[in-house]
Amino acid sequence: MIRSMSVFALVSGLGFISIATPLHAEGIQDVLSGKTLTSAKGKTVYVLGQDGVLGGKIAKHKVVGIWEIRDGQWCRTISEPKDREGAACREVAIDGENVTLTGDGQSIMYTMK
């Protein structure tokens, strides 16, 4: 399944425009591996290990789990904290250092570093 990554181009003084570039599941994996995703208010931080280990925090609670790209979606299984335990997959949109994860009727934007 193909997802898109936006690339920016400067158009003669008009500002930036977004150009969609196809990004396969392997490309999404390569972009996200080893990165940290932080929500706008910093309450959620996901640390995406290159080995598929998921760490970080949700509110003040430590996150323990695994992550992978499956069928072009970002999928995670959380074992801690217990109130967030379980598996979920999200559509991924990558725009520079902004990553938006969409699923279950909501979209959340993270900054990727």
C-alpha positions in Angstrom: 0.0 0.0 0.0 1.4 3.4 -0.8 1.2 6.4 1.5 2.4 9.9 0.8 5.2 12.1 2.1 5.0 15.8 1.3 7.9 17.5 -0.2 8.0 21.3 -0.2 8.9 23.6 -3.1 9.3 27.3 -3.1 7.3 28.8 -5.9 8.5 32.2 -7.1 7.7 34.3 -4.1 4.3 32.7 -3.5 5.4 30.7 -0.5 5.5 26.9 0.0 3.3 24.3 -1.6 3.0 20.7 -0.8 3.7 18.0 -3.4 2.7 14.4 -2.7 5.4 11.8 -3.3 4.6 8.1 -3.1 6.1 6.4 -0.1 5.9 2.6 0.3 5.6 0.8 3.6 9.4 0.2 3.6 9.9 4.0 3.1 7.6 4.8 6.0 9.5 2.3 8.2 12.8 3.9 7.2 11.6 7.5 7.9 10.2 6.6 11.3 12.8 4.1 12.7 14.9 5.6 15.4 12.8 8.7 15.7 10.9 10.3 18.5 7.3 11.6 17.9 6.1 14.3 20.3 2.5 15.6 20.4 1.9 19.4 20.3 1.5 19.8 24.0 4.2 17.2 24.8 1.9 14.9 26.7 2.5 12.0 24.4 6.0 11.0 23.3 6.6 7.9 21.3 10.2 6.7 20.9 10.3 4.4 17.9 13.3 2.0 18.2 14.9 0.7 15.0 14.3 -2.8 16.4 10.5 -2.3 16.7 10.6 -1.5 20.4 8.2 1.3 21.4 9.0 3.5 24.4 8.1 7.0 25.6 5.3 8.4 27.8 1.6 9.2 27.7 0.8 11.9 30.2 3.2 11.0 33.1 3.1 7.2 32.4 5.9 5.2 30.8 5.0 3.6 27.5 6.2 0.0 26.9 5.3 -1.8 23.6 6.2 -2.6 20.1 5.6 -0.9 16.7 5.7 -1.8 13.0 4.4 -0.8 9.6 1.7 -3.2 8.5 -0.2 -2.7 5.2 1.1 0.8 5.0 -0.2 1.8 8.5 1.7 2.6 11.7 0.7 -0.2 14.1 1.5 -0.3 17.8 0.9 -2.7 20.7 1.1 -1.1 24.1 1.6 -3.3 27.2 2.0 -0.3 29.6 0.4 1.8 30.8 -2.4 -0.6 31.5 -5.2 1.9 30.7 -3.7 2.2 27.1 -3.0 -1.5 26.7 -3.8 -3.0 23.3 -3.1 -2.8 19.6 -4.1 -0.2 17.1 -3.1 0.8 13.6 -3.1 4.4 12.2 -2.9 5.9 8.7 0.4 7.9 8.5 0.9 11.2 6.8 4.5 12.7 6.8 5.1 16.3 6.0 8.7 17.2 6.7 9.1 16.8 10.5 5.3 16.6 11.1 3.8 13.2 11.3 0.0 12.8 11.5 -1.5 9.6 12.8 -5.2 9.1 11.9 -7.5 6.4 13.2 -10.6 5.8 15.4 -12.1 9.1 14.2 -9.2 11.3 15.2 -6.0 12.7 13.8 -3.1 13.7 16.0 0.0 15.6 14.8 3.4 14.9 16.2 6.8 16.5 15.6 9.4 14.0 14.5 13.0 14.3 15.7 
